[in-house]
Amino acid sequence: MTRQFESVTFADIEAARDRLDDESVVKRTPIERSTSLDDLTGGEVHLKMEHLQWTGSFKTRGAYNKIERCLEDGGVDRVVAASAGNHAQGVALAATTLGVGSTIVMPKGAPQAKVDATRGYGADVELVGTDFQAAMDHATDLVGDEGTEFVHAYDDPAIVAGQGTLGLEMYEDLPAVDTVVVPIGGGGLISGIATAFAELAPEIRIVGVQAADAATVPESLEKGDPVTLDSVNTIADGIATGGVSELTLSLIESHVDEVVTVTDGEIARAILLLLERAKQVVEGAGAASVAAILSDDLDVTGETVMPLLCGGNLDMTMLQTVLVHALTDREQLLRLRVRITDRPGKMEEVSGIIAEHGANIQTVRHDRSAPELDVGEATLVFQVETSGSAQSRVIIRSIRDRGYEVTHVNA
């Protein structure tokens, strides 16, 4: 399909790299081999660690390139953006460094840590509405002021070209790579990276990954036009845009070989795996690429593969949620419902069975009002820390062997 708008060329990406000449704003991030992921995937895995960028994500690349281009054209003294987090911080840092004022509109429910970080980089922050669209509507209303420029998170050739500088780094640091895996939200990141690889090494496979409950690209590619979701629900808030643009869809169509989706459960497991094995704190969007190579939908056996860890701004509340989910999935957090006769000593007896196997009881609830109970019966609901599924199975079997009805209620 032919689309009529300004696109992005390899020359634009090279020009963007020339502009990104301040190491205090955008630094070259490392690539690190993960032998643990080698073993789990059957490939040779090299992590591109962009989550170690100054603002914790790649967003400063595009923002800096956009604002610098505006200054070259003249007449800009303030920029405006709408964001719930990473884009906000990237725009704030880039604008402050270039001597331009910035106003960032964020939803009222944005994590306080991200609001504070954005203000810390020098931006004026306005909290408007309960969702991203309300923040976007207000931000666009502010652009009518003279000398003010709107900085879109992805629907802008200058933004895409700035993100494409990551592609240059990735190729230069590992030209022997077979597959590059990139998370997709609005598509600006993968559009820039894929455009760079299309020029440098078109034989390298470029794979995009979206959160299943925020996926718009597969349907957009099928229809040939951008598809927008009314609502999204994913722990990977950095790629929860709910849509792509004509610009980014066109570049994805031209240069991306494959797009896969991953569930929130798969993303949570990838976050925990990166914490344990790679010793890296990565947010949901950043971990999506690792979730993809661990999934059944993407085979990287025998390949040199580079997943992009694009963001590390993991909110601590979200980290707690992810850890509980992942540990429950592994049965390291085990919730058991045990039916008992309601007599003294029964709680002690069941607790003792659990203790015999070296597990730790976190909480226990005593319930006499469940409708399935007979008179004189009760249930005990235990939350137990275990070493994993093997120990959990032994505990459940031991309780049953002592004559108790026990149900695993984690699911």
Contacts in CASP RR format, 6 or more apart in sequence:
PFRMAT RR
TARGET T0000
AUTHOR 0000-0000-0000
METHOD contacts of the structure
MODEL  1
MTRQFESVTFADIEAARDRLDDESVVKRTPIERSTSLDDLTGGEVHLKME
HLQWTGSFKTRGAYNKIERCLEDGGVDRVVAASAGNHAQGVALAATTLGV
GSTIVMPKGAPQAKVDATRGYGADVELVGTDFQAAMDHATDLVGDEGTEF
VHAYDDPAIVAGQGTLGLEMYEDLPAVDTVVVPIGGGGLISGIATAFAEL
APEIRIVGVQAADAATVPESLEKGDPVTLDSVNTIADGIATGGVSELTLS
LIESHVDEVVTVTDGEIARAILLLLERAKQVVEGAGAASVAAILSDDLDV
TGETVMPLLCGGNLDMTMLQTVLVHALTDREQLLRLRVRITDRPGKMEEV
SGIIAEHGANIQTVRHDRSAPELDVGEATLVFQVETSGSAQSRVIIRSIR
DRGYEVTHVNA
1 224 0 8 1.000
1 250 0 8 1.000
1 253 0 8 1.000
3 246 0 8 1.000
3 247 0 8 1.000
3 250 0 8 1.000
5 246 0 8 1.000
5 247 0 8 1.000
5 250 0 8 1.000
6 157 0 8 1.000
6 247 0 8 1.000
7 157 0 8 1.000
7 247 0 8 1.000
7 250 0 8 1.000
7 251 0 8 1.000
8 157 0 8 1.000
8 160 0 8 1.000
8 161 0 8 1.000
8 191 0 8 1.000
8 192 0 8 1.000
8 195 0 8 1.000
8 247 0 8 1.000
8 251 0 8 1.000
9 195 0 8 1.000
10 195 0 8 1.000
10 196 0 8 1.000
10 198 0 8 1.000
10 199 0 8 1.000
10 200 0 8 1.000
12 157 0 8 1.000
12 158 0 8 1.000
12 161 0 8 1.000
13 161 0 8 1.000
13 162 0 8 1.000
13 164 0 8 1.000
13 165 0 8 1.000
13 167 0 8 1.000
13 168 0 8 1.000
13 192 0 8 1.000
13 195 0 8 1.000
13 196 0 8 1.000
14 168 0 8 1.000
15 161 0 8 1.000
16 61 0 8 1.000
16 62 0 8 1.000
16 65 0 8 1.000
16 158 0 8 1.000
16 161 0 8 1.000
16 162 0 8 1.000
16 164 0 8 1.000
16 165 0 8 1.000
17 162 0 8 1.000
17 165 0 8 1.000
17 168 0 8 1.000
19 64 0 8 1.000
19 65 0 8 1.000
19 68 0 8 1.000
19 69 0 8 1.000
20 26 0 8 1.000
20 61 0 8 1.000
20 64 0 8 1.000
20 65 0 8 1.000
20 162 0 8 1.000
20 165 0 8 1.000
22 64 0 8 1.000
22 97 0 8 1.000
24 54 0 8 1.000
24 97 0 8 1.000
25 54 0 8 1.000
25 60 0 8 1.000
25 64 0 8 1.000
25 93 0 8 1.000
25 94 0 8 1.000
25 97 0 8 1.000
26 53 0 8 1.000
26 54 0 8 1.000
26 60 0 8 1.000
26 61 0 8 1.000
26 64 0 8 1.000
26 165 0 8 1.000
27 53 0 8 1.000
27 54 0 8 1.000
28 169 0 8 1.000
29 48 0 8 1.000
29 49 0 8 1.000
29 50 0 8 1.000
29 52 0 8 1.000
29 53 0 8 1.000
29 169 0 8 1.000
30 49 0 8 1.000
30 52 0 8 1.000
31 46 0 8 1.000
31 47 0 8 1.000
31 48 0 8 1.000
31 49 0 8 1.000
31 170 0 8 1.000
31 173 0 8 1.000
31 174 0 8 1.000
31 306 0 8 1.000
32 46 0 8 1.000
32 47 0 8 1.000
32 49 0 8 1.000
32 278 0 8 1.000
33 44 0 8 1.000
33 45 0 8 1.000
33 46 0 8 1.000
33 47 0 8 1.000
34 45 0 8 1.000
34 46 0 8 1.000
34 47 0 8 1.000
34 277 0 8 1.000
34 278 0 8 1.000
36 273 0 8 1.000
36 277 0 8 1.000
36 278 0 8 1.000
37 43 0 8 1.000
37 45 0 8 1.000
37 47 0 8 1.000
37 273 0 8 1.000
37 277 0 8 1.000
37 278 0 8 1.000
37 290 0 8 1.000
37 293 0 8 1.000
37 294 0 8 1.000
38 44 0 8 1.000
38 45 0 8 1.000
40 273 0 8 1.000
40 294 0 8 1.000
41 293 0 8 1.000
41 294 0 8 1.000
41 300 0 8 1.000
41 301 0 8 1.000
41 305 0 8 1.000
42 300 0 8 1.000
42 301 0 8 1.000
42 302 0 8 1.000
43 300 0 8 1.000
43 301 0 8 1.000
43 302 0 8 1.000
43 303 0 8 1.000
43 304 0 8 1.000
43 305 0 8 1.000
44 302 0 8 1.000
44 303 0 8 1.000
44 304 0 8 1.000
44 305 0 8 1.000
45 293 0 8 1.000
45 300 0 8 1.000
45 305 0 8 1.000
45 306 0 8 1.000
45 307 0 8 1.000
46 174 0 8 1.000
46 177 0 8 1.000
46 304 0 8 1.000
46 305 0 8 1.000
46 306 0 8 1.000
47 278 0 8 1.000
47 280 0 8 1.000
47 290 0 8 1.000
47 306 0 8 1.000
47 307 0 8 1.000
47 309 0 8 1.000
48 166 0 8 1.000
48 169 0 8 1.000
48 170 0 8 1.000
48 306 0 8 1.000
48 307 0 8 1.000
48 308 0 8 1.000
48 309 0 8 1.000
49 280 0 8 1.000
49 309 0 8 1.000
50 56 0 8 1.000
50 57 0 8 1.000
50 58 0 8 1.000
50 166 0 8 1.000
50 308 0 8 1.000
50 309 0 8 1.000
50 310 0 8 1.000
50 311 0 8 1.000
51 57 0 8 1.000
51 280 0 8 1.000
51 281 0 8 1.000
51 282 0 8 1.000
51 283 0 8 1.000
51 286 0 8 1.000
51 309 0 8 1.000
51 310 0 8 1.000
51 311 0 8 1.000
51 312 0 8 1.000
53 60 0 8 1.000
53 311 0 8 1.000
54 60 0 8 1.000
54 93 0 8 1.000
55 86 0 8 1.000
55 89 0 8 1.000
55 90 0 8 1.000
55 93 0 8 1.000
55 117 0 8 1.000
55 121 0 8 1.000
55 313 0 8 1.000
56 86 0 8 1.000
56 89 0 8 1.000
56 311 0 8 1.000
56 312 0 8 1.000
56 313 0 8 1.000
57 86 0 8 1.000
57 89 0 8 1.000
57 90 0 8 1.000
57 310 0 8 1.000
57 311 0 8 1.000
57 312 0 8 1.000
57 313 0 8 1.000
58 163 0 8 1.000
58 166 0 8 1.000
58 189 0 8 1.000
58 310 0 8 1.000
58 311 0 8 1.000
59 86 0 8 1.000
59 87 0 8 1.000
59 89 0 8 1.000
59 90 0 8 1.000
59 91 0 8 1.000
59 153 0 8 1.000
60 89 0 8 1.000
60 90 0 8 1.000
60 93 0 8 1.000
60 94 0 8 1.000
61 162 0 8 1.000
61 163 0 8 1.000
61 164 0 8 1.000
61 165 0 8 1.000
61 166 0 8 1.000
62 94 0 8 1.000
62 158 0 8 1.000
62 159 0 8 1.000
62 160 0 8 1.000
62 161 0 8 1.000
62 162 0 8 1.000
62 163 0 8 1.000
63 81 0 8 1.000
63 87 0 8 1.000
63 90 0 8 1.000
63 91 0 8 1.000
63 93 0 8 1.000
63 94 0 8 1.000
63 95 0 8 1.000
63 151 0 8 1.000
63 159 0 8 1.000
64 90 0 8 1.000
64 94 0 8 1.000
64 97 0 8 1.000
64 98 0 8 1.000
64 162 0 8 1.000
65 158 0 8 1.000
65 159 0 8 1.000
65 161 0 8 1.000
65 162 0 8 1.000
65 165 0 8 1.000
66 94 0 8 1.000
66 151 0 8 1.000
66 156 0 8 1.000
66 158 0 8 1.000
66 159 0 8 1.000
66 162 0 8 1.000
67 76 0 8 1.000
67 79 0 8 1.000
67 91 0 8 1.000
67 94 0 8 1.000
67 95 0 8 1.000
67 98 0 8 1.000
67 100 0 8 1.000
67 149 0 8 1.000
67 151 0 8 1.000
68 98 0 8 1.000
69 158 0 8 1.000
70 76 0 8 1.000
70 79 0 8 1.000
70 149 0 8 1.000
71 98 0 8 1.000
71 100 0 8 1.000
75 147 0 8 1.000
76 100 0 8 1.000
76 147 0 8 1.000
76 148 0 8 1.000
76 149 0 8 1.000
77 100 0 8 1.000
77 101 0 8 1.000
77 147 0 8 1.000
77 148 0 8 1.000
78 100 0 8 1.000
78 101 0 8 1.000
78 102 0 8 1.000
78 103 0 8 1.000
78 145 0 8 1.000
78 147 0 8 1.000
78 148 0 8 1.000
78 149 0 8 1.000
79 91 0 8 1.000
79 95 0 8 1.000
79 100 0 8 1.000
79 101 0 8 1.000
79 102 0 8 1.000
79 103 0 8 1.000
79 148 0 8 1.000
79 149 0 8 1.000
79 150 0 8 1.000
79 151 0 8 1.000
80 102 0 8 1.000
80 103 0 8 1.000
80 104 0 8 1.000
80 105 0 8 1.000
80 139 0 8 1.000
80 142 0 8 1.000
80 143 0 8 1.000
80 148 0 8 1.000
80 149 0 8 1.000
80 150 0 8 1.000
80 151 0 8 1.000
81 87 0 8 1.000
81 88 0 8 1.000
81 91 0 8 1.000
81 102 0 8 1.000
81 103 0 8 1.000
81 104 0 8 1.000
81 105 0 8 1.000
81 139 0 8 1.000
81 150 0 8 1.000
81 151 0 8 1.000
81 152 0 8 1.000
81 153 0 8 1.000
82 104 0 8 1.000
82 105 0 8 1.000
82 106 0 8 1.000
82 132 0 8 1.000
82 135 0 8 1.000
82 136 0 8 1.000
82 138 0 8 1.000
82 139 0 8 1.000
82 140 0 8 1.000
82 153 0 8 1.000
83 91 0 8 1.000
83 104 0 8 1.000
83 105 0 8 1.000
83 106 0 8 1.000
83 118 0 8 1.000
83 132 0 8 1.000
83 135 0 8 1.000
83 153 0 8 1.000
84 106 0 8 1.000
84 107 0 8 1.000
84 110 0 8 1.000
84 114 0 8 1.000
84 132 0 8 1.000
84 135 0 8 1.000
84 237 0 8 1.000
84 238 0 8 1.000
85 106 0 8 1.000
85 110 0 8 1.000
85 111 0 8 1.000
85 114 0 8 1.000
85 118 0 8 1.000
85 238 0 8 1.000
85 313 0 8 1.000
86 114 0 8 1.000
86 238 0 8 1.000
86 285 0 8 1.000
86 311 0 8 1.000
86 313 0 8 1.000
87 153 0 8 1.000
88 104 0 8 1.000
88 106 0 8 1.000
88 114 0 8 1.000
88 118 0 8 1.000
88 123 0 8 1.000
88 125 0 8 1.000
89 114 0 8 1.000
89 117 0 8 1.000
89 118 0 8 1.000
89 121 0 8 1.000
89 313 0 8 1.000
90 121 0 8 1.000
91 102 0 8 1.000
91 104 0 8 1.000
91 123 0 8 1.000
91 151 0 8 1.000
92 102 0 8 1.000
92 104 0 8 1.000
92 118 0 8 1.000
92 119 0 8 1.000
92 120 0 8 1.000
92 121 0 8 1.000
92 122 0 8 1.000
92 123 0 8 1.000
93 121 0 8 1.000
95 101 0 8 1.000
95 102 0 8 1.000
95 122 0 8 1.000
95 123 0 8 1.000
96 102 0 8 1.000
96 121 0 8 1.000
96 122 0 8 1.000
96 123 0 8 1.000
101 123 0 8 1.000
101 124 0 8 1.000
102 122 0 8 1.000
102 123 0 8 1.000
102 124 0 8 1.000
103 123 0 8 1.000
103 124 0 8 1.000
103 125 0 8 1.000
103 126 0 8 1.000
103 139 0 8 1.000
103 142 0 8 1.000
104 118 0 8 1.000
104 123 0 8 1.000
104 124 0 8 1.000
104 125 0 8 1.000
104 126 0 8 1.000
105 125 0 8 1.000
105 126 0 8 1.000
105 127 0 8 1.000
105 128 0 8 1.000
105 135 0 8 1.000
105 136 0 8 1.000
105 138 0 8 1.000
105 139 0 8 1.000
105 142 0 8 1.000
106 114 0 8 1.000
106 115 0 8 1.000
106 118 0 8 1.000
106 125 0 8 1.000
106 126 0 8 1.000
106 127 0 8 1.000
106 128 0 8 1.000
106 135 0 8 1.000
107 127 0 8 1.000
107 128 0 8 1.000
107 129 0 8 1.000
107 130 0 8 1.000
107 131 0 8 1.000
107 132 0 8 1.000
107 134 0 8 1.000
107 135 0 8 1.000
108 127 0 8 1.000
108 128 0 8 1.000
108 129 0 8 1.000
108 130 0 8 1.000
109 127 0 8 1.000
109 130 0 8 1.000
110 127 0 8 1.000
111 315 0 8 1.000
111 317 0 8 1.000
111 318 0 8 1.000
113 313 0 8 1.000
113 315 0 8 1.000
113 316 0 8 1.000
114 313 0 8 1.000
114 315 0 8 1.000
115 125 0 8 1.000
115 127 0 8 1.000
117 313 0 8 1.000
118 125 0 8 1.000
119 125 0 8 1.000
126 138 0 8 1.000
128 134 0 8 1.000
128 135 0 8 1.000
128 138 0 8 1.000
129 135 0 8 1.000
129 138 0 8 1.000
132 241 0 8 1.000
139 150 0 8 1.000
140 150 0 8 1.000
142 148 0 8 1.000
143 149 0 8 1.000
143 150 0 8 1.000
151 159 0 8 1.000
152 159 0 8 1.000
153 159 0 8 1.000
153 186 0 8 1.000
153 241 0 8 1.000
154 160 0 8 1.000
154 185 0 8 1.000
154 186 0 8 1.000
154 187 0 8 1.000
154 188 0 8 1.000
154 189 0 8 1.000
154 191 0 8 1.000
154 241 0 8 1.000
154 244 0 8 1.000
154 245 0 8 1.000
154 248 0 8 1.000
155 186 0 8 1.000
155 245 0 8 1.000
155 246 0 8 1.000
155 247 0 8 1.000
155 248 0 8 1.000
156 247 0 8 1.000
157 247 0 8 1.000
159 188 0 8 1.000
160 188 0 8 1.000
160 191 0 8 1.000
160 192 0 8 1.000
160 195 0 8 1.000
160 247 0 8 1.000
160 248 0 8 1.000
160 251 0 8 1.000
161 192 0 8 1.000
162 192 0 8 1.000
163 188 0 8 1.000
163 189 0 8 1.000
163 191 0 8 1.000
163 192 0 8 1.000
163 193 0 8 1.000
164 189 0 8 1.000
164 191 0 8 1.000
164 192 0 8 1.000
164 193 0 8 1.000
164 195 0 8 1.000
164 196 0 8 1.000
165 196 0 8 1.000
166 189 0 8 1.000
166 192 0 8 1.000
166 193 0 8 1.000
166 196 0 8 1.000
166 308 0 8 1.000
167 192 0 8 1.000
167 193 0 8 1.000
167 196 0 8 1.000
167 197 0 8 1.000
168 196 0 8 1.000
168 200 0 8 1.000
170 177 0 8 1.000
170 180 0 8 1.000
170 193 0 8 1.000
170 197 0 8 1.000
170 306 0 8 1.000
170 308 0 8 1.000
171 177 0 8 1.000
171 196 0 8 1.000
171 197 0 8 1.000
171 200 0 8 1.000
171 201 0 8 1.000
171 204 0 8 1.000
174 304 0 8 1.000
174 306 0 8 1.000
175 201 0 8 1.000
176 304 0 8 1.000
177 204 0 8 1.000
177 304 0 8 1.000
177 305 0 8 1.000
177 306 0 8 1.000
178 204 0 8 1.000
178 205 0 8 1.000
178 300 0 8 1.000
178 303 0 8 1.000
178 304 0 8 1.000
178 305 0 8 1.000
179 204 0 8 1.000
179 205 0 8 1.000
179 206 0 8 1.000
179 207 0 8 1.000
179 300 0 8 1.000
179 303 0 8 1.000
179 304 0 8 1.000
179 305 0 8 1.000
179 306 0 8 1.000
180 193 0 8 1.000
180 197 0 8 1.000
180 204 0 8 1.000
180 205 0 8 1.000
180 206 0 8 1.000
180 207 0 8 1.000
180 305 0 8 1.000
180 306 0 8 1.000
180 308 0 8 1.000
181 207 0 8 1.000
181 208 0 8 1.000
181 209 0 8 1.000
181 289 0 8 1.000
181 292 0 8 1.000
181 293 0 8 1.000
181 298 0 8 1.000
181 305 0 8 1.000
181 306 0 8 1.000
181 307 0 8 1.000
181 308 0 8 1.000
182 189 0 8 1.000
182 190 0 8 1.000
182 193 0 8 1.000
182 194 0 8 1.000
182 206 0 8 1.000
182 207 0 8 1.000
182 208 0 8 1.000
182 209 0 8 1.000
182 289 0 8 1.000
182 308 0 8 1.000
182 310 0 8 1.000
183 189 0 8 1.000
183 190 0 8 1.000
183 208 0 8 1.000
183 209 0 8 1.000
183 210 0 8 1.000
183 236 0 8 1.000
183 239 0 8 1.000
183 285 0 8 1.000
183 286 0 8 1.000
183 288 0 8 1.000
183 289 0 8 1.000
183 308 0 8 1.000
183 310 0 8 1.000
184 190 0 8 1.000
184 208 0 8 1.000
184 209 0 8 1.000
184 210 0 8 1.000
184 217 0 8 1.000
184 239 0 8 1.000
184 244 0 8 1.000
184 252 0 8 1.000
184 259 0 8 1.000
185 210 0 8 1.000
185 214 0 8 1.000
185 238 0 8 1.000
185 239 0 8 1.000
185 240 0 8 1.000
185 241 0 8 1.000
185 242 0 8 1.000
185 243 0 8 1.000
185 244 0 8 1.000
185 285 0 8 1.000
186 239 0 8 1.000
186 241 0 8 1.000
186 242 0 8 1.000
186 243 0 8 1.000
186 244 0 8 1.000
186 245 0 8 1.000
186 248 0 8 1.000
187 217 0 8 1.000
187 241 0 8 1.000
187 244 0 8 1.000
187 245 0 8 1.000
187 248 0 8 1.000
187 252 0 8 1.000
188 248 0 8 1.000
188 251 0 8 1.000
189 308 0 8 1.000
189 310 0 8 1.000
190 206 0 8 1.000
190 208 0 8 1.000
190 248 0 8 1.000
190 252 0 8 1.000
190 256 0 8 1.000
191 247 0 8 1.000
191 248 0 8 1.000
191 251 0 8 1.000
191 252 0 8 1.000
191 255 0 8 1.000
192 251 0 8 1.000
193 206 0 8 1.000
193 308 0 8 1.000
194 206 0 8 1.000
194 251 0 8 1.000
194 252 0 8 1.000
194 254 0 8 1.000
194 255 0 8 1.000
194 256 0 8 1.000
195 251 0 8 1.000
195 255 0 8 1.000
197 204 0 8 1.000
197 206 0 8 1.000
197 255 0 8 1.000
198 254 0 8 1.000
198 255 0 8 1.000
205 257 0 8 1.000
205 258 0 8 1.000
206 255 0 8 1.000
206 256 0 8 1.000
206 257 0 8 1.000
206 258 0 8 1.000
207 256 0 8 1.000
207 257 0 8 1.000
207 258 0 8 1.000
207 259 0 8 1.000
207 260 0 8 1.000
207 292 0 8 1.000
207 298 0 8 1.000
208 217 0 8 1.000
208 256 0 8 1.000
208 258 0 8 1.000
208 259 0 8 1.000
208 260 0 8 1.000
208 292 0 8 1.000
209 259 0 8 1.000
209 260 0 8 1.000
209 261 0 8 1.000
209 262 0 8 1.000
209 288 0 8 1.000
209 289 0 8 1.000
209 291 0 8 1.000
209 292 0 8 1.000
209 298 0 8 1.000
210 216 0 8 1.000
210 217 0 8 1.000
210 218 0 8 1.000
210 239 0 8 1.000
210 259 0 8 1.000
210 260 0 8 1.000
210 261 0 8 1.000
210 262 0 8 1.000
210 288 0 8 1.000
211 232 0 8 1.000
211 234 0 8 1.000
211 235 0 8 1.000
211 236 0 8 1.000
211 239 0 8 1.000
211 240 0 8 1.000
211 261 0 8 1.000
211 262 0 8 1.000
211 263 0 8 1.000
211 264 0 8 1.000
211 267 0 8 1.000
211 288 0 8 1.000
212 234 0 8 1.000
212 261 0 8 1.000
212 262 0 8 1.000
212 263 0 8 1.000
212 264 0 8 1.000
213 232 0 8 1.000
213 233 0 8 1.000
213 234 0 8 1.000
213 263 0 8 1.000
213 264 0 8 1.000
214 229 0 8 1.000
214 232 0 8 1.000
214 233 0 8 1.000
214 234 0 8 1.000
214 236 0 8 1.000
214 239 0 8 1.000
214 240 0 8 1.000
214 241 0 8 1.000
214 242 0 8 1.000
215 261 0 8 1.000
216 226 0 8 1.000
216 227 0 8 1.000
216 228 0 8 1.000
216 229 0 8 1.000
216 241 0 8 1.000
216 242 0 8 1.000
216 243 0 8 1.000
216 244 0 8 1.000
217 244 0 8 1.000
217 249 0 8 1.000
217 252 0 8 1.000
217 259 0 8 1.000
218 259 0 8 1.000
218 261 0 8 1.000
219 227 0 8 1.000
220 226 0 8 1.000
220 227 0 8 1.000
220 243 0 8 1.000
220 244 0 8 1.000
220 249 0 8 1.000
221 249 0 8 1.000
221 252 0 8 1.000
221 253 0 8 1.000
221 259 0 8 1.000
224 249 0 8 1.000
224 253 0 8 1.000
225 246 0 8 1.000
225 249 0 8 1.000
226 243 0 8 1.000
226 244 0 8 1.000
226 245 0 8 1.000
226 246 0 8 1.000
226 249 0 8 1.000
227 243 0 8 1.000
228 242 0 8 1.000
228 243 0 8 1.000
229 242 0 8 1.000
229 243 0 8 1.000
232 240 0 8 1.000
232 241 0 8 1.000
232 242 0 8 1.000
234 240 0 8 1.000
234 264 0 8 1.000
234 267 0 8 1.000
235 264 0 8 1.000
235 267 0 8 1.000
235 268 0 8 1.000
235 284 0 8 1.000
235 318 0 8 1.000
235 321 0 8 1.000
235 322 0 8 1.000
236 264 0 8 1.000
236 267 0 8 1.000
236 283 0 8 1.000
236 284 0 8 1.000
236 285 0 8 1.000
236 286 0 8 1.000
236 287 0 8 1.000
236 288 0 8 1.000
237 283 0 8 1.000
237 284 0 8 1.000
237 285 0 8 1.000
237 318 0 8 1.000
238 283 0 8 1.000
238 284 0 8 1.000
238 285 0 8 1.000
238 311 0 8 1.000
239 284 0 8 1.000
239 285 0 8 1.000
239 288 0 8 1.000
244 252 0 8 1.000
252 259 0 8 1.000
258 298 0 8 1.000
260 292 0 8 1.000
260 295 0 8 1.000
260 297 0 8 1.000
260 298 0 8 1.000
261 297 0 8 1.000
262 270 0 8 1.000
262 288 0 8 1.000
262 291 0 8 1.000
262 292 0 8 1.000
262 295 0 8 1.000
262 297 0 8 1.000
264 325 0 8 1.000
265 325 0 8 1.000
265 326 0 8 1.000
265 329 0 8 1.000
266 291 0 8 1.000
266 294 0 8 1.000
266 295 0 8 1.000
267 284 0 8 1.000
267 287 0 8 1.000
267 288 0 8 1.000
267 291 0 8 1.000
268 322 0 8 1.000
268 325 0 8 1.000
268 326 0 8 1.000
268 329 0 8 1.000
269 291 0 8 1.000
269 294 0 8 1.000
269 326 0 8 1.000
269 329 0 8 1.000
270 282 0 8 1.000
270 284 0 8 1.000
270 287 0 8 1.000
270 288 0 8 1.000
270 290 0 8 1.000
270 291 0 8 1.000
270 294 0 8 1.000
271 282 0 8 1.000
271 283 0 8 1.000
271 284 0 8 1.000
271 287 0 8 1.000
271 314 0 8 1.000
271 319 0 8 1.000
271 322 0 8 1.000
271 326 0 8 1.000
272 322 0 8 1.000
272 323 0 8 1.000
272 326 0 8 1.000
272 327 0 8 1.000
273 290 0 8 1.000
273 294 0 8 1.000
274 280 0 8 1.000
274 281 0 8 1.000
274 282 0 8 1.000
274 287 0 8 1.000
274 290 0 8 1.000
274 309 0 8 1.000
275 281 0 8 1.000
280 309 0 8 1.000
281 312 0 8 1.000
281 314 0 8 1.000
281 319 0 8 1.000
282 290 0 8 1.000
282 309 0 8 1.000
282 311 0 8 1.000
282 312 0 8 1.000
282 314 0 8 1.000
283 311 0 8 1.000
283 312 0 8 1.000
283 313 0 8 1.000
283 314 0 8 1.000
283 315 0 8 1.000
283 318 0 8 1.000
284 314 0 8 1.000
284 318 0 8 1.000
284 322 0 8 1.000
285 310 0 8 1.000
285 311 0 8 1.000
286 308 0 8 1.000
286 309 0 8 1.000
286 310 0 8 1.000
286 311 0 8 1.000
286 312 0 8 1.000
287 309 0 8 1.000
289 307 0 8 1.000
289 308 0 8 1.000
289 309 0 8 1.000
289 310 0 8 1.000
290 307 0 8 1.000
290 309 0 8 1.000
292 298 0 8 1.000
292 307 0 8 1.000
293 300 0 8 1.000
293 305 0 8 1.000
293 307 0 8 1.000
314 322 0 8 1.000
324 333 0 8 1.000
327 333 0 8 1.000
328 334 0 8 1.000
328 335 0 8 1.000
328 410 0 8 1.000
330 388 0 8 1.000
330 389 0 8 1.000
331 386 0 8 1.000
331 388 0 8 1.000
331 389 0 8 1.000
331 392 0 8 1.000
331 410 0 8 1.000
332 385 0 8 1.000
332 386 0 8 1.000
332 387 0 8 1.000
332 388 0 8 1.000
333 362 0 8 1.000
333 383 0 8 1.000
333 384 0 8 1.000
333 385 0 8 1.000
333 386 0 8 1.000
333 410 0 8 1.000
334 359 0 8 1.000
334 382 0 8 1.000
334 383 0 8 1.000
334 384 0 8 1.000
334 385 0 8 1.000
334 386 0 8 1.000
334 392 0 8 1.000
334 395 0 8 1.000
334 408 0 8 1.000
334 410 0 8 1.000
335 381 0 8 1.000
335 382 0 8 1.000
335 383 0 8 1.000
335 384 0 8 1.000
335 408 0 8 1.000
335 409 0 8 1.000
335 410 0 8 1.000
336 381 0 8 1.000
336 382 0 8 1.000
336 384 0 8 1.000
336 395 0 8 1.000
336 396 0 8 1.000
336 399 0 8 1.000
336 406 0 8 1.000
336 407 0 8 1.000
336 408 0 8 1.000
336 409 0 8 1.000
337 379 0 8 1.000
337 380 0 8 1.000
337 381 0 8 1.000
337 406 0 8 1.000
337 407 0 8 1.000
337 409 0 8 1.000
338 350 0 8 1.000
338 379 0 8 1.000
338 380 0 8 1.000
338 381 0 8 1.000
338 382 0 8 1.000
338 399 0 8 1.000
338 404 0 8 1.000
338 405 0 8 1.000
338 406 0 8 1.000
338 407 0 8 1.000
339 373 0 8 1.000
339 377 0 8 1.000
339 378 0 8 1.000
339 379 0 8 1.000
339 404 0 8 1.000
339 405 0 8 1.000
339 406 0 8 1.000
340 346 0 8 1.000
340 347 0 8 1.000
340 350 0 8 1.000
340 377 0 8 1.000
340 378 0 8 1.000
340 379 0 8 1.000
340 380 0 8 1.000
340 404 0 8 1.000
341 376 0 8 1.000
341 377 0 8 1.000
341 378 0 8 1.000
342 368 0 8 1.000
342 376 0 8 1.000
342 377 0 8 1.000
342 378 0 8 1.000
346 378 0 8 1.000
346 380 0 8 1.000
347 364 0 8 1.000
347 366 0 8 1.000
347 380 0 8 1.000
349 402 0 8 1.000
350 380 0 8 1.000
350 382 0 8 1.000
350 399 0 8 1.000
350 404 0 8 1.000
351 361 0 8 1.000
351 364 0 8 1.000
351 382 0 8 1.000
353 395 0 8 1.000
353 398 0 8 1.000
353 399 0 8 1.000
353 402 0 8 1.000
354 361 0 8 1.000
354 382 0 8 1.000
354 384 0 8 1.000
354 395 0 8 1.000
354 399 0 8 1.000
355 361 0 8 1.000
356 398 0 8 1.000
357 391 0 8 1.000
357 394 0 8 1.000
357 395 0 8 1.000
357 398 0 8 1.000
358 391 0 8 1.000
359 384 0 8 1.000
359 385 0 8 1.000
359 386 0 8 1.000
359 387 0 8 1.000
359 391 0 8 1.000
359 395 0 8 1.000
360 384 0 8 1.000
360 385 0 8 1.000
361 382 0 8 1.000
361 383 0 8 1.000
361 384 0 8 1.000
361 385 0 8 1.000
362 383 0 8 1.000
362 384 0 8 1.000
362 385 0 8 1.000
363 382 0 8 1.000
363 383 0 8 1.000
364 380 0 8 1.000
364 381 0 8 1.000
364 382 0 8 1.000
364 383 0 8 1.000
365 380 0 8 1.000
365 381 0 8 1.000
366 378 0 8 1.000
366 379 0 8 1.000
366 380 0 8 1.000
367 378 0 8 1.000
367 379 0 8 1.000
367 380 0 8 1.000
367 381 0 8 1.000
368 376 0 8 1.000
368 377 0 8 1.000
368 378 0 8 1.000
370 379 0 8 1.000
373 379 0 8 1.000
381 409 0 8 1.000
384 392 0 8 1.000
384 395 0 8 1.000
386 392 0 8 1.000
386 395 0 8 1.000
392 408 0 8 1.000
396 406 0 8 1.000
396 408 0 8 1.000
399 406 0 8 1.000
400 406 0 8 1.000
END
